Amino acid sequence: MSADLDPRLLRAFLAVAEELHFTRAAARLYVAQQALSRDVRRLERELGTELFVRTTRQVTPTADGERLVPYARRVLRAQEELLAAFGPPRPLLVDLNSPGLATGRRVLHRARELAPGLELMARYESGLTGAAAEILAGRLDASFGRYAGLAPALRGRLEQQLVRYEPMTVVLPEGHRLAALAAVPLGELAGENVYAGDGNPRTPEWTDLARRLFEGRGIALAPPAPLAVGDEEFHRITTKTGNPVLAVVGFQAMPGTVSRPLIDPVPLSPVSLVWRKGLVHPGIDALRRSAAEIADAEGWLRRPVDGWIPDIDMHMTSAHKTHIANTDTTPALDS
């Protein structure tokens, strides 16, 4: 048996032991059922014993499972008392990239509801690459963005949880030839210079996504513009150039512009919650529960039939799902 036992595993075990149902226990902990099943299996391996008898109809604790319940309760209660004795945890600094982006903001707001005793403070770093440097320097704790677009050296020091396949849009000047359309087929942007942050050292993951999307479609990246800090300067610079701007659903259109969804295909921006490896903070747990809850309720991780994401992002997503499948042998329980 391992000399160290993660309290999260005991929390997963206790939820199943009290609910006698994996689906209800997962909902209670705001985690995916596969993740909960994986934690229970890991605890069984570490303790060297089976804790539940599982069938497709019911879950029943074994004798060892029943024996573990009071120990698990005492350990978790002691952990709560220890944390309370040393006062509340420090504020968690959460980067939302930009005030105009909805996904991170919704996850943060729900996390605050799930953990009202914690201080989760928003920051705005304007791109995951820029935020990742701040995370690794200890000046930020978490951010949102396209994890696959980070440099491998950065990815190796970070953890991530996929949150949403975010549909992409284009922001157009009101007088643009495509502004009257309800949705813009991607092919209609052929011949256009579209702004996607080229030259911005904080957002190369976004520029790389645009480059992969535009490749072979006759769409050009707009040349680098002066680095704009703040909504007012960004609006001024983009108005001055007059180029369409690649954005995502929920991005607020600026005065004098309209925002239109892109179709044929529907390009998707894979958004992950990203944090530093080894970081232990209840705020991260709240963010992860929030993201899983909203993604499940809103269908954020369901890709449309005509959805497009880069091969590298698809590969990372598939590898992550394969890893989960290979470490989770618990049958789905719907009773």
C-alpha positions as a LaTeX table, in Angstrom:
\begin{tabular}{lrrr}
\hline
Residue & $x$ (\AA) & $y$ (\AA) & $z$ (\AA) \\
\hline
Met1 & 0.00 & 0.00 & 0.00 \\
Ser2 & 1.19 & 3.52 & $-0.81$ \\
Ala3 & 2.49 & 5.51 & 2.16 \\
Asp4 & 0.59 & 8.58 & 0.89 \\
Leu5 & $-3.14$ & 8.60 & 0.20 \\
Asp6 & $-4.78$ & 11.44 & $-1.71$ \\
Pro7 & $-7.82$ & 12.73 & 0.26 \\
Arg8 & $-9.60$ & 13.20 & $-3.09$ \\
Leu9 & $-9.74$ & 9.40 & $-3.44$ \\
Leu10 & $-11.37$ & 9.06 & $-0.04$ \\
Arg11 & $-13.85$ & 11.80 & $-0.96$ \\
Ala12 & $-14.78$ & 9.90 & $-4.13$ \\
Phe13 & $-15.13$ & 6.63 & $-2.21$ \\
Leu14 & $-17.32$ & 8.19 & 0.47 \\
Ala15 & $-19.65$ & 9.81 & $-2.07$ \\
Val16 & $-20.23$ & 6.43 & $-3.76$ \\
Ala17 & $-20.62$ & 4.64 & $-0.42$ \\
Glu18 & $-23.28$ & 7.13 & 0.67 \\
Glu19 & $-25.11$ & 7.43 & $-2.66$ \\
Leu20 & $-24.69$ & 3.75 & $-3.70$ \\
His21 & $-24.73$ & 5.10 & $-7.26$ \\
Phe22 & $-21.82$ & 6.33 & $-9.39$ \\
Thr23 & $-23.86$ & 8.82 & $-11.44$ \\
Arg24 & $-25.40$ & 10.49 & $-8.38$ \\
Ala25 & $-22.05$ & 10.52 & $-6.58$ \\
Ala26 & $-20.36$ & 12.17 & $-9.57$ \\
Ala27 & $-23.08$ & 14.83 & $-9.73$ \\
Arg28 & $-22.68$ & 15.48 & $-6.01$ \\
Leu29 & $-18.93$ & 16.08 & $-6.47$ \\
Tyr30 & $-19.35$ & 17.97 & $-9.77$ \\
Val31 & $-17.00$ & 15.63 & $-11.60$ \\
Ala32 & $-17.38$ & 13.38 & $-14.62$ \\
Gln33 & $-18.49$ & 9.82 & $-13.81$ \\
Gln34 & $-15.40$ & 8.41 & $-15.55$ \\
Ala35 & $-13.14$ & 10.53 & $-13.34$ \\
Leu36 & $-14.97$ & 9.37 & $-10.22$ \\
Ser37 & $-14.75$ & 5.72 & $-11.28$ \\
Arg38 & $-11.05$ & 6.15 & $-11.98$ \\
Asp39 & $-10.45$ & 7.56 & $-8.49$ \\
Val40 & $-12.30$ & 4.66 & $-6.84$ \\
Arg41 & $-10.31$ & 2.14 & $-8.86$ \\
Arg42 & $-7.07$ & 3.88 & $-7.91$ \\
Leu43 & $-8.03$ & 3.77 & $-4.21$ \\
Glu44 & $-8.78$ & 0.06 & $-4.50$ \\
Arg45 & $-5.36$ & $-0.54$ & $-6.06$ \\
Glu46 & $-3.59$ & 1.49 & $-3.38$ \\
Leu47 & $-5.41$ & $-0.29$ & $-0.55$ \\
Gly48 & $-5.12$ & $-3.68$ & $-2.25$ \\
Thr49 & $-8.76$ & $-4.58$ & $-1.85$ \\
Glu50 & $-12.11$ & $-4.35$ & $-3.62$ \\
Leu51 & $-14.38$ & $-1.74$ & $-2.02$ \\
Phe52 & $-17.58$ & $-2.18$ & $-4.06$ \\
Val53 & $-19.43$ & $-4.96$ & $-5.83$ \\
Arg54 & $-20.60$ & $-3.41$ & $-9.11$ \\
Thr55 & $-23.29$ & $-4.64$ & $-11.47$ \\
Thr56 & $-25.21$ & $-2.80$ & $-14.18$ \\
Arg57 & $-28.08$ & $-2.39$ & $-11.67$ \\
Gln58 & $-26.52$ & $-1.57$ & $-8.32$ \\
Val59 & $-23.45$ & $-0.75$ & $-6.26$ \\
Thr60 & $-22.89$ & $-2.49$ & $-2.92$ \\
Pro61 & $-19.98$ & $-1.95$ & $-0.51$ \\
Thr62 & $-17.87$ & $-4.99$ & 0.27 \\
Ala63 & $-16.96$ & $-5.82$ & 3.87 \\
Asp64 & $-13.73$ & $-3.84$ & 3.42 \\
Gly65 & $-15.71$ & $-0.98$ & 1.89 \\
Glu66 & $-17.98$ & $-0.81$ & 4.93 \\
Arg67 & $-14.93$ & $-0.99$ & 7.21 \\
Leu68 & $-13.31$ & 1.95 & 5.39 \\
Val69 & $-16.29$ & 4.34 & 5.74 \\
Pro70 & $-15.65$ & 5.54 & 9.32 \\
Tyr71 & $-11.91$ & 5.89 & 8.66 \\
Ala72 & $-12.56$ & 7.96 & 5.52 \\
Arg73 & $-14.95$ & 10.24 & 7.40 \\
Arg74 & $-12.44$ & 10.81 & 10.19 \\
Val75 & $-9.60$ & 11.57 & 7.74 \\
Leu76 & $-11.66$ & 14.06 & 5.73 \\
Arg77 & $-12.97$ & 15.71 & 8.88 \\
Ala78 & $-9.40$ & 16.03 & 10.19 \\
Gln79 & $-8.33$ & 17.58 & 6.89 \\
Glu80 & $-11.13$ & 20.16 & 7.12 \\
Glu81 & $-10.14$ & 20.99 & 10.70 \\
Leu82 & $-6.47$ & 21.36 & 9.70 \\
Leu83 & $-7.32$ & 23.76 & 6.86 \\
Ala84 & $-9.64$ & 25.75 & 9.11 \\
Ala85 & $-6.95$ & 26.02 & 11.78 \\
Phe86 & $-4.61$ & 27.81 & 9.41 \\
Gly87 & $-7.20$ & 30.24 & 8.11 \\
Pro88 & $-8.68$ & 30.61 & 4.65 \\
Pro89 & $-6.52$ & 29.88 & 1.60 \\
Arg90 & $-5.00$ & 32.78 & $-0.28$ \\
Pro91 & $-6.97$ & 34.28 & $-3.18$ \\
Leu92 & $-6.75$ & 32.32 & $-6.41$ \\
Leu93 & $-5.81$ & 34.52 & $-9.39$ \\
Val94 & $-7.73$ & 33.45 & $-12.49$ \\
Asp95 & $-6.96$ & 34.91 & $-15.90$ \\
Leu96 & $-9.98$ & 35.36 & $-18.21$ \\
Asn97 & $-7.93$ & 36.64 & $-21.18$ \\
Ser98 & $-10.35$ & 39.47 & $-22.05$ \\
Pro99 & $-13.53$ & 40.98 & $-20.57$ \\
Gly100 & $-15.31$ & 40.12 & $-23.83$ \\
Leu101 & $-14.87$ & 36.33 & $-23.57$ \\
Ala102 & $-17.74$ & 34.37 & $-22.02$ \\
Thr103 & $-16.44$ & 30.84 & $-21.37$ \\
Gly104 & $-13.91$ & 31.56 & $-18.63$ \\
Arg105 & $-16.18$ & 34.12 & $-17.03$ \\
Arg106 & $-19.07$ & 31.64 & $-16.75$ \\
Val107 & $-16.79$ & 28.97 & $-15.26$ \\
Leu108 & $-15.41$ & 31.47 & $-12.74$ \\
His109 & $-18.84$ & 32.73 & $-11.69$ \\
Arg110 & $-20.14$ & 29.19 & $-11.12$ \\
Ala111 & $-16.99$ & 28.26 & $-9.19$ \\
Arg112 & $-17.65$ & 31.20 & $-6.86$ \\
Glu113 & $-21.14$ & 29.80 & $-6.24$ \\
Leu114 & $-19.74$ & 26.33 & $-5.54$ \\
Ala115 & $-17.11$ & 27.69 & $-3.13$ \\
Pro116 & $-18.52$ & 30.90 & $-1.62$ \\
Gly117 & $-15.91$ & 30.92 & 1.14 \\
Leu118 & $-13.03$ & 31.26 & $-1.32$ \\
Glu119 & $-11.71$ & 34.38 & $-3.02$ \\
Leu120 & $-11.40$ & 33.77 & $-6.77$ \\
Met121 & $-10.09$ & 36.93 & $-8.39$ \\
Ala122 & $-10.26$ & 37.69 & $-12.13$ \\
Arg123 & $-7.28$ & 38.92 & $-14.11$ \\
Tyr124 & $-6.91$ & 39.78 & $-17.81$ \\
Glu125 & $-3.66$ & 38.77 & $-19.54$ \\
Ser126 & $-4.91$ & 38.80 & $-23.17$ \\
Gly127 & $-3.71$ & 35.35 & $-24.23$ \\
Leu128 & $-2.80$ & 31.92 & $-22.91$ \\
Thr129 & 0.87 & 32.13 & $-23.85$ \\
Gly130 & 1.25 & 35.37 & $-21.92$ \\
Ala131 & $-0.76$ & 33.95 & $-19.03$ \\
Ala132 & 1.27 & 30.72 & $-18.98$ \\
Ala133 & 4.46 & 32.68 & $-18.35$ \\
Glu134 & 2.76 & 34.43 & $-15.45$ \\
Ile135 & 1.45 & 31.12 & $-14.08$ \\
Leu136 & 4.91 & 29.57 & $-14.10$ \\
Ala137 & 6.33 & 32.69 & $-12.44$ \\
Gly138 & 3.73 & 32.39 & $-9.66$ \\
Arg139 & 1.96 & 35.65 & $-10.51$ \\
Leu140 & $-1.16$ & 33.86 & $-11.78$ \\
Asp141 & $-2.77$ & 30.55 & $-10.85$ \\
Ala142 & $-5.00$ & 29.58 & $-13.77$ \\
Ser143 & $-6.06$ & 30.67 & $-17.22$ \\
Phe144 & $-8.20$ & 29.59 & $-20.19$ \\
Gly145 & $-7.21$ & 29.03 & $-23.80$ \\
Arg146 & $-5.89$ & 26.72 & $-26.49$ \\
Tyr147 & $-3.53$ & 24.37 & $-24.68$ \\
Ala148 & $-2.33$ & 22.61 & $-27.87$ \\
Gly149 & $-1.09$ & 25.96 & $-29.18$ \\
Leu150 & 1.40 & 26.40 & $-26.36$ \\
Ala151 & 5.09 & 25.61 & $-26.83$ \\
Pro152 & 5.94 & 22.05 & $-25.68$ \\
Ala153 & 8.22 & 23.44 & $-22.95$ \\
Leu154 & 5.26 & 25.29 & $-21.47$ \\
Arg155 & 2.83 & 22.38 & $-21.81$ \\
Gly156 & 5.26 & 20.14 & $-19.94$ \\
Arg157 & 4.94 & 22.29 & $-16.81$ \\
Leu158 & 1.18 & 22.79 & $-16.91$ \\
Glu159 & $-1.96$ & 20.74 & $-16.39$ \\
Gln160 & $-5.18$ & 21.21 & $-18.31$ \\
Gln161 & $-8.83$ & 20.24 & $-18.45$ \\
Leu162 & $-10.70$ & 20.63 & $-21.74$ \\
Val163 & $-13.71$ & 22.87 & $-21.13$ \\
Arg164 & $-15.32$ & 23.79 & $-24.46$ \\
Tyr165 & $-15.19$ & 23.59 & $-28.22$ \\
Glu166 & $-15.98$ & 27.26 & $-28.75$ \\
Pro167 & $-17.55$ & 28.21 & $-32.14$ \\
Met168 & $-15.63$ & 30.94 & $-33.95$ \\
Thr169 & $-17.01$ & 34.15 & $-35.45$ \\
Val170 & $-15.82$ & 37.07 & $-37.53$ \\
Val171 & $-16.24$ & 40.71 & $-36.49$ \\
Leu172 & $-16.90$ & 42.92 & $-39.54$ \\
Pro173 & $-17.20$ & 46.68 & $-40.11$ \\
Glu174 & $-20.91$ & 47.54 & $-40.58$ \\
Gly175 & $-20.27$ & 48.52 & $-44.19$ \\
His176 & $-18.38$ & 45.33 & $-45.10$ \\
Arg177 & $-19.69$ & 43.31 & $-48.06$ \\
Leu178 & $-20.42$ & 40.32 & $-45.76$ \\
Ala179 & $-22.03$ & 42.26 & $-42.89$ \\
Ala180 & $-25.58$ & 41.67 & $-44.18$ \\
Leu181 & $-25.22$ & 37.88 & $-43.92$ \\
Ala182 & $-26.66$ & 36.11 & $-40.85$ \\
Ala183 & $-23.69$ & 33.70 & $-40.95$ \\
Val184 & $-20.51$ & 33.86 & $-43.01$ \\
Pro185 & $-19.38$ & 30.78 & $-44.97$ \\
Leu186 & $-15.65$ & 30.45 & $-44.49$ \\
Gly187 & $-15.06$ & 30.45 & $-48.23$ \\
Glu188 & $-16.52$ & 33.95 & $-48.47$ \\
Leu189 & $-13.48$ & 35.29 & $-46.60$ \\
Ala190 & $-11.18$ & 34.28 & $-49.49$ \\
Gly191 & $-9.13$ & 37.28 & $-50.54$ \\
Glu192 & $-9.55$ & 39.03 & $-47.17$ \\
Asn193 & $-6.86$ & 39.96 & $-44.65$ \\
Val194 & $-8.27$ & 38.82 & $-41.30$ \\
Tyr195 & $-6.78$ & 40.03 & $-38.03$ \\
Ala196 & $-5.87$ & 37.22 & $-35.59$ \\
Gly197 & $-3.26$ & 38.80 & $-33.35$ \\
Asp198 & $-0.27$ & 38.21 & $-35.61$ \\
Gly199 & 2.79 & 39.68 & $-33.91$ \\
Asn200 & 1.24 & 39.75 & $-30.43$ \\
Pro201 & 3.69 & 37.86 & $-28.17$ \\
Arg202 & 0.89 & 37.03 & $-25.72$ \\
Thr203 & $-1.38$ & 35.25 & $-28.22$ \\
Pro204 & 0.66 & 33.09 & $-30.66$ \\
Glu205 & $-1.59$ & 30.11 & $-29.86$ \\
Trp206 & $-4.55$ & 32.07 & $-31.31$ \\
Thr207 & $-2.61$ & 33.20 & $-34.40$ \\
Asp208 & $-1.50$ & 29.59 & $-34.98$ \\
Leu209 & $-5.15$ & 28.46 & $-34.82$ \\
Ala210 & $-6.09$ & 31.07 & $-37.42$ \\
Arg211 & $-3.18$ & 30.12 & $-39.67$ \\
Arg212 & $-4.25$ & 26.47 & $-39.63$ \\
Leu213 & $-7.85$ & 27.49 & $-40.35$ \\
Phe214 & $-6.97$ & 29.82 & $-43.23$ \\
Glu215 & $-4.46$ & 27.48 & $-44.89$ \\
Gly216 & $-5.58$ & 26.46 & $-48.40$ \\
Arg217 & $-8.65$ & 28.68 & $-48.27$ \\
Gly218 & $-7.20$ & 31.86 & $-49.76$ \\
Ile219 & $-7.55$ & 33.80 & $-46.50$ \\
Ala220 & $-4.57$ & 35.85 & $-45.34$ \\
Leu221 & $-3.50$ & 36.82 & $-41.85$ \\
Ala222 & $-3.63$ & 40.58 & $-41.46$ \\
Pro223 & $-0.13$ & 41.95 & $-40.85$ \\
Pro224 & 0.93 & 42.82 & $-37.29$ \\
Ala225 & $-0.65$ & 45.95 & $-35.86$ \\
Pro226 & 0.60 & 48.08 & $-32.95$ \\
Leu227 & 0.04 & 46.14 & $-29.73$ \\
Ala228 & $-3.22$ & 47.48 & $-28.28$ \\
Val229 & $-3.78$ & 47.37 & $-24.53$ \\
Gly230 & $-7.41$ & 47.67 & $-23.45$ \\
Asp231 & $-10.73$ & 47.57 & $-25.34$ \\
Glu232 & $-10.60$ & 51.22 & $-26.39$ \\
Glu233 & $-7.20$ & 50.94 & $-28.06$ \\
Phe234 & $-8.08$ & 47.60 & $-29.66$ \\
His235 & $-11.23$ & 49.16 & $-31.15$ \\
Arg236 & $-9.28$ & 52.17 & $-32.42$ \\
Ile237 & $-6.57$ & 50.09 & $-34.09$ \\
Thr238 & $-8.95$ & 47.59 & $-35.72$ \\
Thr239 & $-11.23$ & 50.40 & $-36.94$ \\
Lys240 & $-8.23$ & 52.14 & $-38.46$ \\
Thr241 & $-7.14$ & 49.07 & $-40.43$ \\
Gly242 & $-10.69$ & 48.04 & $-41.38$ \\
Asn243 & $-9.81$ & 44.33 & $-41.44$ \\
Pro244 & $-12.25$ & 41.62 & $-40.31$ \\
Val245 & $-11.32$ & 40.23 & $-36.88$ \\
Leu246 & $-11.36$ & 36.52 & $-36.03$ \\
Ala247 & $-13.20$ & 36.01 & $-32.72$ \\
Val248 & $-15.36$ & 33.48 & $-30.84$ \\
Val249 & $-19.04$ & 33.25 & $-30.02$ \\
Gly250 & $-19.98$ & 35.61 & $-27.20$ \\
Phe251 & $-17.30$ & 38.14 & $-28.11$ \\
Gln252 & $-18.96$ & 41.54 & $-27.85$ \\
Ala253 & $-19.07$ & 43.39 & $-31.16$ \\
Met254 & $-17.45$ & 46.81 & $-30.98$ \\
Pro255 & $-19.27$ & 50.03 & $-31.99$ \\
Gly256 & $-19.55$ & 50.25 & $-35.75$ \\
Thr257 & $-19.11$ & 46.49 & $-36.23$ \\
Val258 & $-21.22$ & 43.32 & $-36.37$ \\
Ser259 & $-20.31$ & 39.81 & $-35.22$ \\
Arg260 & $-21.26$ & 36.88 & $-37.46$ \\
Pro261 & $-20.81$ & 33.12 & $-36.86$ \\
Leu262 & $-18.59$ & 31.24 & $-39.31$ \\
Ile263 & $-19.99$ & 28.19 & $-41.11$ \\
Asp264 & $-19.12$ & 25.64 & $-43.81$ \\
Pro265 & $-17.32$ & 24.32 & $-41.78$ \\
Val266 & $-17.96$ & 25.59 & $-38.25$ \\
Pro267 & $-14.45$ & 26.34 & $-36.91$ \\
Leu268 & $-14.02$ & 25.53 & $-33.22$ \\
Ser269 & $-11.55$ & 26.93 & $-30.73$ \\
Pro270 & $-10.66$ & 24.25 & $-28.11$ \\
Val271 & $-10.66$ & 26.02 & $-24.73$ \\
Ser272 & $-8.99$ & 24.41 & $-21.71$ \\
Leu273 & $-8.63$ & 25.39 & $-18.07$ \\
Val274 & $-4.86$ & 25.51 & $-17.49$ \\
Trp275 & $-2.92$ & 25.62 & $-14.21$ \\
Arg276 & 0.60 & 24.92 & $-12.90$ \\
Lys277 & 1.55 & 21.31 & $-12.26$ \\
Gly278 & 1.55 & 20.48 & $-8.58$ \\
Leu279 & $-0.66$ & 23.42 & $-7.58$ \\
Val280 & $-2.88$ & 22.49 & $-4.62$ \\
His281 & $-5.69$ & 24.95 & $-3.91$ \\
Pro282 & $-9.42$ & 24.40 & $-3.28$ \\
Gly283 & $-10.12$ & 27.11 & $-5.84$ \\
Ile284 & $-8.70$ & 24.90 & $-8.61$ \\
Asp285 & $-11.02$ & 22.11 & $-7.46$ \\
Ala286 & $-13.97$ & 24.53 & $-7.64$ \\
Leu287 & $-13.00$ & 25.68 & $-11.14$ \\
Arg288 & $-12.69$ & 22.09 & $-12.36$ \\
Arg289 & $-16.06$ & 21.12 & $-10.87$ \\
Ser290 & $-17.64$ & 24.23 & $-12.38$ \\
Ala291 & $-16.17$ & 23.56 & $-15.83$ \\
Ala292 & $-17.32$ & 19.92 & $-15.82$ \\
Glu293 & $-20.80$ & 20.86 & $-14.65$ \\
Ile294 & $-21.36$ & 23.57 & $-17.25$ \\
Ala295 & $-19.79$ & 21.57 & $-20.09$ \\
Asp296 & $-22.16$ & 18.70 & $-19.33$ \\
Ala297 & $-25.24$ & 20.92 & $-19.00$ \\
Glu298 & $-24.51$ & 23.05 & $-22.07$ \\
Gly299 & $-23.01$ & 20.39 & $-24.33$ \\
Trp300 & $-19.79$ & 22.37 & $-24.61$ \\
Leu301 & $-17.74$ & 19.30 & $-25.53$ \\
Arg302 & $-20.09$ & 18.01 & $-28.24$ \\
Arg303 & $-18.64$ & 18.82 & $-31.66$ \\
Pro304 & $-21.10$ & 19.56 & $-34.49$ \\
Val305 & $-20.97$ & 17.24 & $-37.49$ \\
Asp306 & $-19.41$ & 19.99 & $-39.60$ \\
Gly307 & $-17.13$ & 21.23 & $-36.81$ \\
Trp308 & $-13.45$ & 21.84 & $-37.53$ \\
Ile309 & $-10.49$ & 21.79 & $-35.15$ \\
Pro310 & $-6.78$ & 21.38 & $-35.99$ \\
Asp311 & $-5.33$ & 17.86 & $-36.15$ \\
Ile312 & $-2.93$ & 18.60 & $-33.29$ \\
Asp313 & $-5.83$ & 19.58 & $-31.02$ \\
Met314 & $-7.83$ & 16.55 & $-32.12$ \\
His315 & $-4.84$ & 14.30 & $-31.37$ \\
Met316 & $-4.40$ & 15.71 & $-27.86$ \\
Thr317 & $-8.11$ & 15.37 & $-27.14$ \\
Ser318 & $-8.20$ & 11.78 & $-28.41$ \\
Ala319 & $-5.08$ & 10.86 & $-26.43$ \\
His320 & $-6.64$ & 12.29 & $-23.27$ \\
Lys321 & $-9.87$ & 10.32 & $-23.79$ \\
Thr322 & $-7.94$ & 7.13 & $-24.55$ \\
His323 & $-5.96$ & 7.53 & $-21.32$ \\
Ile324 & $-9.21$ & 7.83 & $-19.36$ \\
Ala325 & $-10.73$ & 4.81 & $-21.10$ \\
Asn326 & $-7.66$ & 2.66 & $-20.43$ \\
Thr327 & $-7.68$ & 3.44 & $-16.71$ \\
Asp328 & $-11.42$ & 3.16 & $-16.12$ \\
Thr329 & $-13.08$ & $-0.26$ & $-16.19$ \\
Thr330 & $-16.17$ & 0.54 & $-14.12$ \\
Pro331 & $-19.41$ & $-0.11$ & $-16.05$ \\
Ala332 & $-21.76$ & 2.81 & $-16.61$ \\
Leu333 & $-24.50$ & 2.68 & $-13.97$ \\
Asp334 & $-27.80$ & 4.37 & $-14.81$ \\
Ser335 & $-30.05$ & 2.72 & $-12.24$ \\
\hline
\end{tabular}
